[in-house]
Each structure stands twice: as structure tokens, then as C-alpha cells.
Amino acid sequence: MMKKLRISLINIHGLLKGSGLEIGRDADNGGQTKYVYELAEFLSQHEDVEQVHLFTRLIDDPALSPEYAVPVEIINEKLDIRRIPFLGKKYKAKEQLWEGLDTFVNGVVQHIKSHNIFPDWIHSHYGDAGYAAAELSAILNIPFAHTGHSLGFYKKKKLLESGQNEEELEKRFKFKERIAAEEKTLELSEFIVTSTEQEIETYKAYKNFELGKYHAISPGIDTRKFAPYYFQETDIDKQMEETQRKYWVSETISKFLTNPHKPFILALSRPDRHKNLHTLIDVYGKTKNCRVLPIWSFLREYVKTLPKCPSLKKTF
């Protein structure tokens, strides 16, 4: 009989709690946070998994929910969030956490030993957690996998190409630490998880590319929440709820559209230049067959309602 796995996920920055994620609060609370939390949930439901521990930073900030200050939060019988304190109590952006990662690592080691929850595998997310996982793997002799989510090399490249000062960028984003950590994960992880085969190619910019092993695993979808538009519920009450949702969405969006009966494309992201909304607009504006789509009305209204955002003023 195969031994069931105990897995430790590491996601250091951002905000994680069982009562609901604060998606969109800032740049550190987006798709990665959602991805990691749902990964932890679904791993905990797998029959071959004994326990999932999600390690993150403990935050005791009066501006935030007190839930982030709970050292161990039980999500279900096989999943918990374990919060390790370092660099004070206040919430900090991910770029401010690099200097405290060794303290985080020491805290995780002590926590694992004191609770006797030695994992069979560690799975790190983003460069900061990749650094921590590499250290933990060496200290505890436990293998780790890594998911990058985004890479420092390309962010630095784009910012330099936009004309920004390299020294100032280094002070703000800590690219040296981040890229070094990403190189370390390529060298020391058992494998790197990507969403597509094409994403593997992006790692070729790193000197340790050849040392890495890669697995492309497409993100799944929670079919409890999402279904094809043409899917018909058999339950009468759910049918009514679905009809009401469709009506509400239609009424909410149609006021922005010149011709609401035409098909449209909805692009959702943070209002940030590197999300590439400007390229979407450019491509569809230059593609003759796409000009029939009323995307322009929707985006125009969307831009009008954006909060003041210096990075987008150049875009629009």
C-alpha cells in the first residue's frame, strides 16, 4: 500500500485566509494567490494525500483582518494555513520581504520540528518562496518542486526598455535577489511546474535552464463554480438563480454598449501596464474582422472609471 503524502506549500507574500481571498487588493493579491489556495484545497481532497500545510507570513496589522494573525488556521481536516512571523507585524509588499527570508526559513524549520509535520514534498510559489524551499530542502533533506508564476528577468527587461533607471529599479524590486533565487530553483528543485509548454521556453533566459526539469501542467477549473454558458441546470431553483444572474449581468453591461446584441470580449485584470491591455486594444483595433465587436465601448467606459493610475496614463 502506497504511503499517503504530506505536502507543504509555500506562498510567502500576499494574503491568504480560509474565509475568502482579497483578490485585487494590490499587486500581491491576484491570480497567484487564487491558484495556490485552490491547489491546496484540491490536493487536500486527493485520496493519496494525507495532509497539506500552506506556509505563509503571519501578519498582525490593524488595517487588515485579524485572521491573518492566527498562527494555525484549519481549513478542513486535511488542510491548514500555518503562518510564520518575520520582519515585524505590518503587512508588506513582496519586494520588502527578501531581507527576511532566512528568518522565515528558520521559523518554518522550528515549526515543522516542534509539530513533527515533516513533509514528503515541498512546493514553492514565486521566487521568494523558491529561495525558502531551496534552503528548507537542504536543511531537511526533502525534495521540492517550484512554480514561478512570473519571472524577474522579463519584468526587469520590460522596465529597462521603458526607460526606467536600473539603479532605482533595483532598489524598488530587488531584481538581483529575485533572479538569483530563480536560478537556484532551476538548479536545486526536482522539477519546475509551468502552465504550458511555451512557458518552459521563457526559462531559456536563465543560465541554469539546462539544469532544470520541467512539467507543463495546465491549470484546472472548478466546475462547482464554472460551467459552459449553454449548460442547463436540472434543478428548478438553480435554473431560476442562473436566469437571474444572466439577466443581472446583461443589464449591468448593456448600458456600456452601443449594440448590446453583438458578441463582446471581456478582459479582466488589474489596471497595470504589464497586464498588456494596450496590446489587446491595439491588435483588435488593427484587425478588420474584429472591429464589429463592441469592445471599444466597454473598454472606454472601463478606462473612465479607473482610479488614478500613473502606469496606465501612458497606455491610454
C-alpha positions as CSV (number, residue, x, y, z in Angstrom):
1,M,0.0,0.0,0.0
2,M,1.4,3.4,-1.1
3,K,2.2,5.8,1.7
4,K,0.0,8.9,1.6
5,L,1.8,12.2,1.1
6,R,2.2,15.1,3.4
7,I,2.8,18.2,1.3
8,S,4.0,21.7,2.3
9,L,3.1,24.6,0.0
10,I,4.9,27.8,0.4
11,N,3.5,31.2,-0.6
12,I,5.1,33.9,1.4
13,H,3.7,37.2,0.1
14,G,0.1,38.3,-0.3
15,L,-2.9,37.5,1.9
16,L,-4.3,34.0,2.5
17,K,-7.2,33.0,4.7
18,G,-10.0,30.5,4.6
19,S,-12.9,32.9,4.8
20,G,-12.2,34.5,1.4
21,L,-9.3,35.9,-0.6
22,E,-8.8,39.6,-1.1
23,I,-8.3,39.3,-4.8
24,G,-7.4,42.6,-6.5
25,R,-6.5,44.4,-3.2
26,D,-3.0,45.1,-4.6
27,A,-0.4,43.6,-6.9
28,D,0.4,40.8,-4.5
29,N,-3.2,39.5,-4.3
30,G,-4.1,38.2,-7.7
31,G,-4.0,35.1,-9.8
32,Q,-1.1,33.5,-7.9
33,T,-3.0,33.7,-4.6
34,K,-6.1,32.1,-6.1
35,Y,-4.0,29.5,-7.8
36,V,-2.1,28.5,-4.7
37,Y,-5.2,28.4,-2.4
38,E,-7.2,26.3,-4.8
39,L,-4.3,24.0,-5.4
40,A,-4.0,23.4,-1.7
41,E,-7.8,22.8,-1.5
42,F,-7.8,20.2,-4.3
43,L,-4.7,18.5,-3.1
44,S,-6.3,18.0,0.3
45,Q,-9.2,16.2,-1.4
46,H,-6.9,13.8,-3.2
47,E,-7.1,10.2,-1.8
48,D,-3.3,9.8,-1.9
49,V,-2.7,12.9,0.2
50,E,-2.6,12.7,4.0
51,Q,-2.1,16.4,4.8
52,V,-1.5,19.7,3.2
53,H,0.2,22.6,5.0
54,L,0.2,26.0,3.4
55,F,3.0,28.2,4.9
56,T,2.9,31.9,4.6
57,R,3.8,35.0,6.6
58,L,2.0,35.9,9.8
59,I,0.5,39.5,9.7
60,D,-0.9,41.3,12.7
61,D,-1.9,44.6,11.2
62,P,-4.9,46.7,12.5
63,A,-5.6,47.7,8.9
64,L,-6.3,44.0,8.0
65,S,-8.4,41.1,9.2
66,P,-7.3,39.6,12.5
67,E,-7.5,36.2,10.7
68,Y,-4.0,36.9,9.2
69,A,-2.6,36.8,12.8
70,V,-3.8,33.3,13.6
71,P,-0.7,31.0,13.7
72,V,-2.5,27.9,12.5
73,E,-5.9,28.1,10.6
74,I,-7.7,24.9,10.0
75,I,-9.4,24.9,6.6
76,N,-10.5,21.3,6.5
77,E,-9.5,18.1,8.1
78,K,-6.6,17.7,5.7
79,L,-5.6,21.3,5.0
80,D,-4.3,24.2,7.2
81,I,-2.6,27.5,6.8
82,R,0.5,27.9,9.0
83,R,1.7,31.5,9.5
84,I,5.3,32.2,10.3
85,P,6.2,35.7,11.8
86,F,9.2,37.7,10.4
87,L,10.0,41.3,9.6
88,G,7.6,42.7,12.1
89,K,3.8,42.5,12.2
90,K,2.7,45.0,9.5
91,Y,1.7,44.0,6.0
92,K,4.5,44.5,3.5
93,A,4.8,44.2,-0.3
94,K,6.7,41.2,-1.6
95,E,9.7,43.4,-2.6
96,Q,10.2,44.3,1.1
97,L,10.4,40.7,2.2
98,W,13.6,39.5,0.7
99,E,15.8,40.6,3.6
100,G,13.8,38.5,6.0
101,L,13.6,35.2,4.1
102,D,16.3,33.5,6.2
103,T,14.3,34.3,9.3
104,F,11.3,32.8,7.6
105,V,13.2,29.6,6.8
106,N,14.4,29.3,10.4
107,G,10.8,29.8,11.6
108,V,9.5,27.1,9.3
109,V,12.2,24.6,10.3
110,Q,11.4,25.2,14.0
111,H,7.7,24.9,13.4
112,I,8.0,21.6,11.4
113,K,10.2,20.1,14.1
114,S,8.1,21.2,17.0
115,H,4.9,19.9,15.5
116,N,6.5,16.8,13.9
117,I,5.0,17.6,10.5
118,F,7.9,16.7,8.2
119,P,6.6,16.8,4.6
120,D,7.3,14.4,1.9
121,W,7.3,17.2,-0.7
122,I,7.6,21.0,-0.7
123,H,6.0,23.1,-3.4
124,S,7.1,26.7,-3.6
125,H,5.4,29.6,-5.5
126,Y,7.2,32.6,-6.8
127,G,10.9,33.5,-6.4
128,D,10.8,34.3,-2.7
129,A,9.2,31.0,-1.8
130,G,11.6,29.3,-4.2
131,Y,14.6,30.6,-2.2
132,A,13.0,29.4,1.0
133,A,12.2,26.0,-0.4
134,A,15.7,25.5,-1.6
135,E,17.0,26.3,1.8
136,L,14.5,24.1,3.5
137,S,15.2,21.2,1.1
138,A,18.9,21.4,2.0
139,I,18.3,21.6,5.8
140,L,15.6,18.9,6.0
141,N,16.6,16.7,3.1
142,I,13.2,17.0,1.5
143,P,12.6,17.3,-2.3
144,F,10.8,20.4,-3.7
145,A,9.0,21.4,-6.8
146,H,8.6,25.1,-7.9
147,T,6.1,27.2,-9.8
148,G,7.5,30.6,-10.8
149,H,4.2,32.4,-11.8
150,S,6.3,35.2,-13.2
151,L,10.0,35.7,-13.8
152,G,12.2,38.6,-12.7
153,F,14.3,38.6,-15.9
154,Y,11.4,39.7,-18.1
155,K,10.0,42.2,-15.7
156,K,13.4,43.9,-15.4
157,K,13.9,43.8,-19.2
158,K,10.5,45.4,-19.8
159,L,11.0,48.1,-17.2
160,L,14.5,49.0,-18.6
161,E,13.1,49.1,-22.1
162,S,10.5,51.6,-20.9
163,G,13.4,53.9,-20.0
164,Q,13.5,53.5,-16.2
165,N,16.7,53.8,-14.3
166,E,18.3,50.5,-13.4
167,E,19.6,51.6,-10.0
168,E,16.2,52.8,-9.0
169,L,14.6,49.6,-10.3
170,E,17.0,47.5,-8.2
171,K,16.2,49.5,-5.0
172,R,12.5,49.0,-5.6
173,F,12.2,45.5,-7.0
174,K,15.3,43.7,-5.7
175,F,15.9,42.0,-9.0
176,K,19.3,40.7,-8.1
177,E,17.9,38.7,-5.2
178,R,14.9,37.6,-7.2
179,I,16.8,36.4,-10.3
180,A,19.4,34.7,-8.1
181,A,16.6,32.8,-6.3
182,E,15.0,31.8,-9.7
183,E,18.4,30.5,-10.8
184,K,18.6,28.5,-7.6
185,T,15.3,26.9,-8.1
186,L,16.3,25.7,-11.6
187,E,19.4,24.1,-10.1
188,L,18.1,22.5,-7.0
189,S,14.4,21.7,-7.5
190,E,13.2,18.3,-8.6
191,F,11.2,20.0,-11.3
192,I,9.6,23.2,-12.3
193,V,5.8,23.4,-12.9
194,T,4.6,25.5,-15.8
195,S,1.1,26.1,-17.3
196,T,2.2,25.4,-20.9
197,E,5.0,24.0,-23.0
198,Q,5.6,27.6,-24.3
199,E,6.2,28.8,-20.8
200,I,9.2,26.4,-20.5
201,E,10.8,28.4,-23.3
202,T,10.8,31.5,-21.1
203,Y,13.3,29.9,-18.7
204,K,15.9,29.8,-21.5
205,A,17.0,33.3,-20.5
206,Y,18.4,31.8,-17.3
207,K,21.9,30.3,-17.2
208,N,20.7,27.3,-15.2
209,F,18.0,26.5,-17.8
210,E,19.6,23.2,-18.8
211,L,19.8,22.1,-15.2
212,G,16.1,22.3,-14.7
213,K,13.5,19.7,-15.3
214,Y,10.1,20.9,-16.4
215,H,6.5,19.7,-16.3
216,A,3.7,21.6,-18.1
217,I,0.5,21.1,-16.1
218,S,-2.5,23.1,-17.4
219,P,-4.4,24.9,-14.7
220,G,-7.8,23.2,-14.0
221,I,-11.2,24.8,-13.4
222,D,-13.5,24.5,-10.5
223,T,-16.6,23.0,-12.1
224,R,-18.6,23.7,-9.0
225,K,-18.4,27.4,-9.8
226,F,-18.0,27.5,-13.6
227,A,-19.9,25.8,-16.4
228,P,-20.4,26.4,-20.1
229,Y,-22.9,29.1,-20.9
230,Y,-25.1,26.6,-22.7
231,F,-25.2,24.2,-19.7
232,Q,-28.7,23.8,-18.4
233,E,-29.3,23.1,-14.7
234,T,-31.8,20.4,-13.9
235,D,-32.7,21.8,-10.5
236,I,-35.6,24.3,-10.7
237,D,-34.2,26.6,-8.0
238,K,-30.7,26.6,-9.7
239,Q,-32.4,27.3,-13.0
240,M,-34.0,30.4,-11.5
241,E,-30.7,31.6,-9.9
242,E,-29.0,31.1,-13.3
243,T,-31.7,33.1,-15.1
244,Q,-31.4,35.9,-12.6
245,R,-27.6,36.0,-12.8
246,K,-27.7,36.2,-16.6
247,Y,-30.3,39.0,-16.5
248,W,-28.3,41.0,-13.9
249,V,-25.0,40.6,-16.0
250,S,-26.8,41.6,-19.2
251,E,-28.4,44.7,-17.6
252,T,-25.2,45.7,-15.9
253,I,-23.1,45.5,-19.1
254,S,-25.5,46.6,-21.8
255,K,-25.6,50.2,-20.6
256,F,-21.9,50.5,-21.7
257,L,-22.6,49.1,-25.2
258,T,-23.8,50.8,-28.3
259,N,-25.2,47.5,-29.6
260,P,-25.6,45.0,-26.7
261,H,-26.7,42.2,-29.0
262,K,-23.3,41.9,-30.7
263,P,-20.8,39.5,-29.1
264,F,-18.1,41.1,-27.0
265,I,-14.8,40.2,-25.4
266,L,-14.3,40.8,-21.7
267,A,-10.7,41.2,-20.4
268,L,-10.3,41.2,-16.7
269,S,-7.0,42.3,-15.0
270,R,-5.5,44.8,-12.6
271,P,-5.2,48.2,-14.2
272,D,-1.4,47.8,-14.7
273,R,0.5,48.3,-17.9
274,H,2.4,45.0,-17.7
275,K,-1.0,43.2,-17.9
276,N,-0.8,44.2,-21.6
277,L,-4.3,45.6,-22.1
278,H,-2.9,48.2,-24.5
279,T,-1.7,45.3,-26.8
280,L,-5.2,43.8,-26.8
281,I,-6.7,47.1,-27.8
282,D,-4.0,47.6,-30.5
283,V,-4.5,44.2,-32.0
284,Y,-8.2,44.3,-32.2
285,G,-8.2,47.9,-33.5
286,K,-6.0,46.8,-36.4
287,T,-7.9,43.6,-37.2
288,K,-10.7,44.4,-39.6
289,N,-12.9,41.5,-38.7
290,C,-12.8,42.4,-35.0
291,R,-13.9,45.9,-35.4
292,V,-17.5,44.8,-35.4
293,L,-17.1,43.8,-31.8
294,P,-18.3,46.5,-29.3
295,I,-15.2,46.0,-27.1
296,W,-14.3,49.7,-27.6
297,S,-17.4,50.9,-25.8
298,F,-16.8,48.6,-22.8
299,L,-13.1,49.5,-22.5
300,R,-13.7,53.2,-22.9
301,E,-16.1,53.2,-20.0
302,Y,-13.8,51.0,-18.1
303,V,-10.9,53.4,-18.5
304,K,-13.1,56.3,-17.4
305,T,-13.9,54.6,-14.1
306,L,-10.3,53.6,-13.3
307,P,-8.8,55.2,-10.3
308,K,-5.8,57.4,-10.8
309,C,-3.1,55.1,-12.1
310,P,0.2,56.7,-13.4
311,S,1.2,53.4,-15.1
312,L,-1.9,53.5,-17.2
313,K,-1.9,57.1,-18.2
314,K,0.9,56.3,-20.7
315,T,-1.1,53.3,-22.0
316,F,-4.4,55.1,-22.7
